[in-house]
Amino acid sequence: RAAKSARTVVISGVPDGVLKDDVMSDILVIHFQKSKNNGGDVEDIIYPTMEKGVAYVTFEDQEVVESVLKKNEHRLEDKRLSRYYPLKVTPYCKNVSSFIIYLVVLPL
């Protein structure tokens, strides 16, 4: 089984302050489990994060990460949302995250 970081993607464009955080987490999990979104079983989600509109989704299988990244457009749609929201999905990179956290926690 691949390391957790290899099974994690970074989601940006999550609508902030539209719904309660736990509801938004559920909507994200549902989105990324659907086969029409090239998804699969979600092991874990981190939302909210220190960055507004960003979530981390960890899948049970690394193959799902590759599949999700190949999808051209992720549109977050749910009856609880007034419209759809385009999401940007990128691979998780420990170095980038550490750098961002460094900038947020310890401004230069």
C-alpha positions in Angstrom: 0.0 0.0 0.0 1.3 3.4 -1.0 2.3 6.0 1.6 -0.5 8.3 2.7 1.1 11.3 0.9 1.0 9.4 -2.4 -2.7 8.7 -1.9 -3.6 12.3 -1.1 -4.8 15.1 -3.4 -5.1 18.8 -2.6 -8.5 20.3 -3.5 -8.7 24.1 -4.0 -11.8 26.2 -4.9 -13.9 24.7 -2.1 -16.7 27.3 -1.4 -15.8 28.9 1.9 -18.5 29.9 4.4 -21.4 28.7 2.3 -22.3 25.6 4.4 -21.1 24.2 7.8 -17.7 22.6 7.6 -18.9 19.1 8.4 -21.6 19.4 5.6 -19.0 20.6 3.1 -16.7 17.7 4.1 -19.5 15.2 3.4 -20.2 16.8 0.0 -16.5 16.5 -0.9 -16.4 12.9 0.2 -19.5 12.1 -1.9 -18.0 13.9 -4.9 -14.7 12.0 -4.8 -16.3 8.6 -4.3 -18.5 8.9 -7.4 -17.3 6.9 -10.4 -18.4 9.7 -12.8 -15.7 11.9 -11.1 -13.1 9.1 -11.5 -13.3 8.7 -7.8 -13.1 5.8 -5.3 -13.1 5.0 -1.6 -12.0 7.9 0.5 -10.0 7.1 3.5 -9.8 10.5 5.1 -10.6 14.2 4.4 -9.1 17.2 6.1 -11.4 20.3 5.9 -11.2 23.0 6.8 -7.5 23.6 6.6 -5.4 26.7 7.4 -5.9 27.8 3.9 -9.3 29.1 2.9 -11.1 26.9 0.3 -8.6 24.1 0.5 -9.2 20.5 1.5 -7.0 17.4 1.5 -8.6 14.1 0.4 -6.8 10.8 1.0 -8.0 7.7 -1.0 -7.6 4.1 0.0 -5.9 3.3 -3.3 -3.2 5.3 -5.1 -4.7 4.3 -8.5 -7.7 6.5 -7.6 -5.4 9.5 -7.2 -4.1 9.1 -10.8 -7.7 8.6 -12.0 -9.0 11.7 -10.2 -6.1 13.8 -11.5 -6.8 12.8 -15.1 -10.4 14.2 -15.0 -10.4 17.5 -16.9 -13.0 19.3 -14.8 -14.3 18.7 -11.3 -17.6 20.5 -10.6 -18.8 20.4 -7.0 -22.5 20.0 -7.3 -25.1 19.3 -4.5 -28.7 20.3 -3.9 -27.5 22.2 -0.8 -25.3 24.4 -2.9 -26.9 27.3 -4.9 -24.6 26.6 -7.9 -21.8 24.4 -9.0 -18.2 25.2 -8.0 -15.2 24.3 -10.2 -12.5 22.5 -8.2 -8.8 22.3 -8.9 -7.3 19.0 -8.0 -3.5 18.7 -7.6 -1.2 16.0 -6.2 -0.2 16.4 -2.6 3.4 17.6 -2.2 4.9 17.6 1.2 7.5 20.2 0.4 5.0 22.7 -1.0 2.6 22.2 2.0 5.5 22.7 4.5 6.6 25.8 2.6 3.0 27.2 2.7 2.7 26.4 6.4 6.0 28.0 7.0 4.9 31.2 5.3 1.6 31.2 7.2 3.0 30.4 10.6 6.3 32.3 10.3 5.9 35.2 7.9 9.1 36.4 6.4 
